[in-house]
Amino acid sequence: MSDFYDELPEGLRGGMRRWIESGIQPGHFLTAVLSNDLREACARADSENRFRLFDIVAWLYNRAPSACWGSPENVAEWPKRRLGL
């Protein structure tokens, strides 16, 4: 049985899990992707994540809660939602 996060690059799985399940802020690259900041995501991506950027966004679109990504406002509000504030 595969894990919900298995389709993501291995180096992003822990950060994405902590973000979605606990609202713990991920690193700069993943925060840029979640915030829909393509310029910053490209600037901060390592070679694997640069190559997989389309796959990462497709995973978010198809699998992640829409309220946890897509804009800086969603990213700012997600930790509050996870804590029930």
Phi and psi in radians as a Rosetta constraint file:
Dihedral C 1 N 2 CA 2 C 2 CIRCULARHARMONIC -1.543 0.35
Dihedral N 2 CA 2 C 2 N 3 CIRCULARHARMONIC 2.697 0.35
Dihedral C 2 N 3 CA 3 C 3 CIRCULARHARMONIC -1.435 0.35
Dihedral N 3 CA 3 C 3 N 4 CIRCULARHARMONIC 2.630 0.35
Dihedral C 3 N 4 CA 4 C 4 CIRCULARHARMONIC -0.925 0.35
Dihedral N 4 CA 4 C 4 N 5 CIRCULARHARMONIC -0.562 0.35
Dihedral C 4 N 5 CA 5 C 5 CIRCULARHARMONIC -1.697 0.35
Dihedral N 5 CA 5 C 5 N 6 CIRCULARHARMONIC 0.007 0.35
Dihedral C 5 N 6 CA 6 C 6 CIRCULARHARMONIC -1.053 0.35
Dihedral N 6 CA 6 C 6 N 7 CIRCULARHARMONIC -0.441 0.35
Dihedral C 6 N 7 CA 7 C 7 CIRCULARHARMONIC -1.368 0.35
Dihedral N 7 CA 7 C 7 N 8 CIRCULARHARMONIC -0.191 0.35
Dihedral C 7 N 8 CA 8 C 8 CIRCULARHARMONIC -1.469 0.35
Dihedral N 8 CA 8 C 8 N 9 CIRCULARHARMONIC 2.726 0.35
Dihedral C 8 N 9 CA 9 C 9 CIRCULARHARMONIC -0.974 0.35
Dihedral N 9 CA 9 C 9 N 10 CIRCULARHARMONIC 2.458 0.35
Dihedral C 9 N 10 CA 10 C 10 CIRCULARHARMONIC -0.921 0.35
Dihedral N 10 CA 10 C 10 N 11 CIRCULARHARMONIC -0.695 0.35
Dihedral C 10 N 11 CA 11 C 11 CIRCULARHARMONIC -1.185 0.35
Dihedral N 11 CA 11 C 11 N 12 CIRCULARHARMONIC -0.242 0.35
Dihedral C 11 N 12 CA 12 C 12 CIRCULARHARMONIC -1.766 0.35
Dihedral N 12 CA 12 C 12 N 13 CIRCULARHARMONIC -0.247 0.35
Dihedral C 12 N 13 CA 13 C 13 CIRCULARHARMONIC -1.042 0.35
Dihedral N 13 CA 13 C 13 N 14 CIRCULARHARMONIC -0.813 0.35
Dihedral C 13 N 14 CA 14 C 14 CIRCULARHARMONIC -1.122 0.35
Dihedral N 14 CA 14 C 14 N 15 CIRCULARHARMONIC -0.786 0.35
Dihedral C 14 N 15 CA 15 C 15 CIRCULARHARMONIC -1.117 0.35
Dihedral N 15 CA 15 C 15 N 16 CIRCULARHARMONIC -0.705 0.35
Dihedral C 15 N 16 CA 16 C 16 CIRCULARHARMONIC -1.192 0.35
Dihedral N 16 CA 16 C 16 N 17 CIRCULARHARMONIC -0.709 0.35
Dihedral C 16 N 17 CA 17 C 17 CIRCULARHARMONIC -1.068 0.35
Dihedral N 17 CA 17 C 17 N 18 CIRCULARHARMONIC -0.845 0.35
Dihedral C 17 N 18 CA 18 C 18 CIRCULARHARMONIC -1.085 0.35
Dihedral N 18 CA 18 C 18 N 19 CIRCULARHARMONIC -0.661 0.35
Dihedral C 18 N 19 CA 19 C 19 CIRCULARHARMONIC -1.147 0.35
Dihedral N 19 CA 19 C 19 N 20 CIRCULARHARMONIC -0.924 0.35
Dihedral C 19 N 20 CA 20 C 20 CIRCULARHARMONIC -1.192 0.35
Dihedral N 20 CA 20 C 20 N 21 CIRCULARHARMONIC -0.783 0.35
Dihedral C 20 N 21 CA 21 C 21 CIRCULARHARMONIC -1.467 0.35
Dihedral N 21 CA 21 C 21 N 22 CIRCULARHARMONIC -0.498 0.35
Dihedral C 21 N 22 CA 22 C 22 CIRCULARHARMONIC -2.229 0.35
Dihedral N 22 CA 22 C 22 N 23 CIRCULARHARMONIC -0.128 0.35
Dihedral C 22 N 23 CA 23 C 23 CIRCULARHARMONIC 1.254 0.35
Dihedral N 23 CA 23 C 23 N 24 CIRCULARHARMONIC 0.421 0.35
Dihedral C 23 N 24 CA 24 C 24 CIRCULARHARMONIC -1.474 0.35
Dihedral N 24 CA 24 C 24 N 25 CIRCULARHARMONIC 2.155 0.35
Dihedral C 24 N 25 CA 25 C 25 CIRCULARHARMONIC -1.009 0.35
Dihedral N 25 CA 25 C 25 N 26 CIRCULARHARMONIC 2.225 0.35
Dihedral C 25 N 26 CA 26 C 26 CIRCULARHARMONIC -1.427 0.35
Dihedral N 26 CA 26 C 26 N 27 CIRCULARHARMONIC -3.053 0.35
Dihedral C 26 N 27 CA 27 C 27 CIRCULARHARMONIC -1.217 0.35
Dihedral N 27 CA 27 C 27 N 28 CIRCULARHARMONIC 3.113 0.35
Dihedral C 27 N 28 CA 28 C 28 CIRCULARHARMONIC -1.083 0.35
Dihedral N 28 CA 28 C 28 N 29 CIRCULARHARMONIC -0.768 0.35
Dihedral C 28 N 29 CA 29 C 29 CIRCULARHARMONIC -1.067 0.35
Dihedral N 29 CA 29 C 29 N 30 CIRCULARHARMONIC -0.918 0.35
Dihedral C 29 N 30 CA 30 C 30 CIRCULARHARMONIC -1.133 0.35
Dihedral N 30 CA 30 C 30 N 31 CIRCULARHARMONIC -0.643 0.35
Dihedral C 30 N 31 CA 31 C 31 CIRCULARHARMONIC -1.083 0.35
Dihedral N 31 CA 31 C 31 N 32 CIRCULARHARMONIC -0.715 0.35
Dihedral C 31 N 32 CA 32 C 32 CIRCULARHARMONIC -1.103 0.35
Dihedral N 32 CA 32 C 32 N 33 CIRCULARHARMONIC -0.747 0.35
Dihedral C 32 N 33 CA 33 C 33 CIRCULARHARMONIC -1.093 0.35
Dihedral N 33 CA 33 C 33 N 34 CIRCULARHARMONIC -0.848 0.35
Dihedral C 33 N 34 CA 34 C 34 CIRCULARHARMONIC -1.065 0.35
Dihedral N 34 CA 34 C 34 N 35 CIRCULARHARMONIC -0.581 0.35
Dihedral C 34 N 35 CA 35 C 35 CIRCULARHARMONIC -1.439 0.35
Dihedral N 35 CA 35 C 35 N 36 CIRCULARHARMONIC -0.048 0.35
Dihedral C 35 N 36 CA 36 C 36 CIRCULARHARMONIC 1.161 0.35
Dihedral N 36 CA 36 C 36 N 37 CIRCULARHARMONIC 0.653 0.35
Dihedral C 36 N 37 CA 37 C 37 CIRCULARHARMONIC -1.853 0.35
Dihedral N 37 CA 37 C 37 N 38 CIRCULARHARMONIC 1.514 0.35
Dihedral C 37 N 38 CA 38 C 38 CIRCULARHARMONIC -1.075 0.35
Dihedral N 38 CA 38 C 38 N 39 CIRCULARHARMONIC -0.741 0.35
Dihedral C 38 N 39 CA 39 C 39 CIRCULARHARMONIC -1.032 0.35
Dihedral N 39 CA 39 C 39 N 40 CIRCULARHARMONIC -0.848 0.35
Dihedral C 39 N 40 CA 40 C 40 CIRCULARHARMONIC -1.199 0.35
Dihedral N 40 CA 40 C 40 N 41 CIRCULARHARMONIC -0.669 0.35
Dihedral C 40 N 41 CA 41 C 41 CIRCULARHARMONIC -1.065 0.35
Dihedral N 41 CA 41 C 41 N 42 CIRCULARHARMONIC -0.776 0.35
Dihedral C 41 N 42 CA 42 C 42 CIRCULARHARMONIC -1.136 0.35
Dihedral N 42 CA 42 C 42 N 43 CIRCULARHARMONIC -0.669 0.35
Dihedral C 42 N 43 CA 43 C 43 CIRCULARHARMONIC -1.183 0.35
Dihedral N 43 CA 43 C 43 N 44 CIRCULARHARMONIC -0.539 0.35
Dihedral C 43 N 44 CA 44 C 44 CIRCULARHARMONIC -1.737 0.35
Dihedral N 44 CA 44 C 44 N 45 CIRCULARHARMONIC -0.132 0.35
Dihedral C 44 N 45 CA 45 C 45 CIRCULARHARMONIC -1.249 0.35
Dihedral N 45 CA 45 C 45 N 46 CIRCULARHARMONIC 2.430 0.35
Dihedral C 45 N 46 CA 46 C 46 CIRCULARHARMONIC -1.417 0.35
Dihedral N 46 CA 46 C 46 N 47 CIRCULARHARMONIC 3.141 0.35
Dihedral C 46 N 47 CA 47 C 47 CIRCULARHARMONIC -1.084 0.35
Dihedral N 47 CA 47 C 47 N 48 CIRCULARHARMONIC -0.689 0.35
Dihedral C 47 N 48 CA 48 C 48 CIRCULARHARMONIC -1.199 0.35
Dihedral N 48 CA 48 C 48 N 49 CIRCULARHARMONIC -0.827 0.35
Dihedral C 48 N 49 CA 49 C 49 CIRCULARHARMONIC -1.202 0.35
Dihedral N 49 CA 49 C 49 N 50 CIRCULARHARMONIC -0.532 0.35
Dihedral C 49 N 50 CA 50 C 50 CIRCULARHARMONIC -1.090 0.35
Dihedral N 50 CA 50 C 50 N 51 CIRCULARHARMONIC -0.768 0.35
Dihedral C 50 N 51 CA 51 C 51 CIRCULARHARMONIC -1.177 0.35
Dihedral N 51 CA 51 C 51 N 52 CIRCULARHARMONIC -0.578 0.35
Dihedral C 51 N 52 CA 52 C 52 CIRCULARHARMONIC -1.744 0.35
Dihedral N 52 CA 52 C 52 N 53 CIRCULARHARMONIC 0.158 0.35
Dihedral C 52 N 53 CA 53 C 53 CIRCULARHARMONIC -0.972 0.35
Dihedral N 53 CA 53 C 53 N 54 CIRCULARHARMONIC -0.765 0.35
Dihedral C 53 N 54 CA 54 C 54 CIRCULARHARMONIC -1.038 0.35
Dihedral N 54 CA 54 C 54 N 55 CIRCULARHARMONIC -0.783 0.35
Dihedral C 54 N 55 CA 55 C 55 CIRCULARHARMONIC -1.096 0.35
Dihedral N 55 CA 55 C 55 N 56 CIRCULARHARMONIC -0.669 0.35
Dihedral C 55 N 56 CA 56 C 56 CIRCULARHARMONIC -1.129 0.35
Dihedral N 56 CA 56 C 56 N 57 CIRCULARHARMONIC -0.806 0.35
Dihedral C 56 N 57 CA 57 C 57 CIRCULARHARMONIC -1.163 0.35
Dihedral N 57 CA 57 C 57 N 58 CIRCULARHARMONIC -0.693 0.35
Dihedral C 57 N 58 CA 58 C 58 CIRCULARHARMONIC -1.072 0.35
Dihedral N 58 CA 58 C 58 N 59 CIRCULARHARMONIC -0.697 0.35
Dihedral C 58 N 59 CA 59 C 59 CIRCULARHARMONIC -1.086 0.35
Dihedral N 59 CA 59 C 59 N 60 CIRCULARHARMONIC -0.800 0.35
Dihedral C 59 N 60 CA 60 C 60 CIRCULARHARMONIC -1.021 0.35
Dihedral N 60 CA 60 C 60 N 61 CIRCULARHARMONIC -0.832 0.35
Dihedral C 60 N 61 CA 61 C 61 CIRCULARHARMONIC -1.051 0.35
Dihedral N 61 CA 61 C 61 N 62 CIRCULARHARMONIC -0.725 0.35
Dihedral C 61 N 62 CA 62 C 62 CIRCULARHARMONIC -1.576 0.35
Dihedral N 62 CA 62 C 62 N 63 CIRCULARHARMONIC -0.391 0.35
Dihedral C 62 N 63 CA 63 C 63 CIRCULARHARMONIC -2.167 0.35
Dihedral N 63 CA 63 C 63 N 64 CIRCULARHARMONIC -0.573 0.35
Dihedral C 63 N 64 CA 64 C 64 CIRCULARHARMONIC -1.485 0.35
Dihedral N 64 CA 64 C 64 N 65 CIRCULARHARMONIC 2.644 0.35
Dihedral C 64 N 65 CA 65 C 65 CIRCULARHARMONIC -1.044 0.35
Dihedral N 65 CA 65 C 65 N 66 CIRCULARHARMONIC 2.290 0.35
Dihedral C 65 N 66 CA 66 C 66 CIRCULARHARMONIC -1.094 0.35
Dihedral N 66 CA 66 C 66 N 67 CIRCULARHARMONIC -0.453 0.35
Dihedral C 66 N 67 CA 67 C 67 CIRCULARHARMONIC -1.280 0.35
Dihedral N 67 CA 67 C 67 N 68 CIRCULARHARMONIC -0.207 0.35
Dihedral C 67 N 68 CA 68 C 68 CIRCULARHARMONIC -1.679 0.35
Dihedral N 68 CA 68 C 68 N 69 CIRCULARHARMONIC 0.012 0.35
Dihedral C 68 N 69 CA 69 C 69 CIRCULARHARMONIC -2.744 0.35
Dihedral N 69 CA 69 C 69 N 70 CIRCULARHARMONIC 3.043 0.35
Dihedral C 69 N 70 CA 70 C 70 CIRCULARHARMONIC 1.895 0.35
Dihedral N 70 CA 70 C 70 N 71 CIRCULARHARMONIC -0.352 0.35
Dihedral C 70 N 71 CA 71 C 71 CIRCULARHARMONIC -2.804 0.35
Dihedral N 71 CA 71 C 71 N 72 CIRCULARHARMONIC 2.765 0.35
Dihedral C 71 N 72 CA 72 C 72 CIRCULARHARMONIC -1.054 0.35
Dihedral N 72 CA 72 C 72 N 73 CIRCULARHARMONIC -0.577 0.35
Dihedral C 72 N 73 CA 73 C 73 CIRCULARHARMONIC -1.159 0.35
Dihedral N 73 CA 73 C 73 N 74 CIRCULARHARMONIC -0.758 0.35
Dihedral C 73 N 74 CA 74 C 74 CIRCULARHARMONIC -1.068 0.35
Dihedral N 74 CA 74 C 74 N 75 CIRCULARHARMONIC -0.735 0.35
Dihedral C 74 N 75 CA 75 C 75 CIRCULARHARMONIC -1.138 0.35
Dihedral N 75 CA 75 C 75 N 76 CIRCULARHARMONIC -0.663 0.35
Dihedral C 75 N 76 CA 76 C 76 CIRCULARHARMONIC -1.196 0.35
Dihedral N 76 CA 76 C 76 N 77 CIRCULARHARMONIC -0.579 0.35
Dihedral C 76 N 77 CA 77 C 77 CIRCULARHARMONIC -1.510 0.35
Dihedral N 77 CA 77 C 77 N 78 CIRCULARHARMONIC -0.431 0.35
Dihedral C 77 N 78 CA 78 C 78 CIRCULARHARMONIC -0.987 0.35
Dihedral N 78 CA 78 C 78 N 79 CIRCULARHARMONIC -0.811 0.35
Dihedral C 78 N 79 CA 79 C 79 CIRCULARHARMONIC -1.046 0.35
Dihedral N 79 CA 79 C 79 N 80 CIRCULARHARMONIC -0.619 0.35
Dihedral C 79 N 80 CA 80 C 80 CIRCULARHARMONIC -1.153 0.35
Dihedral N 80 CA 80 C 80 N 81 CIRCULARHARMONIC -0.707 0.35
Dihedral C 80 N 81 CA 81 C 81 CIRCULARHARMONIC -1.107 0.35
Dihedral N 81 CA 81 C 81 N 82 CIRCULARHARMONIC -0.718 0.35
Dihedral C 81 N 82 CA 82 C 82 CIRCULARHARMONIC -1.158 0.35
Dihedral N 82 CA 82 C 82 N 83 CIRCULARHARMONIC -0.531 0.35
Dihedral C 82 N 83 CA 83 C 83 CIRCULARHARMONIC -1.582 0.35
Dihedral N 83 CA 83 C 83 N 84 CIRCULARHARMONIC -0.045 0.35
Dihedral C 83 N 84 CA 84 C 84 CIRCULARHARMONIC 1.261 0.35
Dihedral N 84 CA 84 C 84 N 85 CIRCULARHARMONIC 0.499 0.35
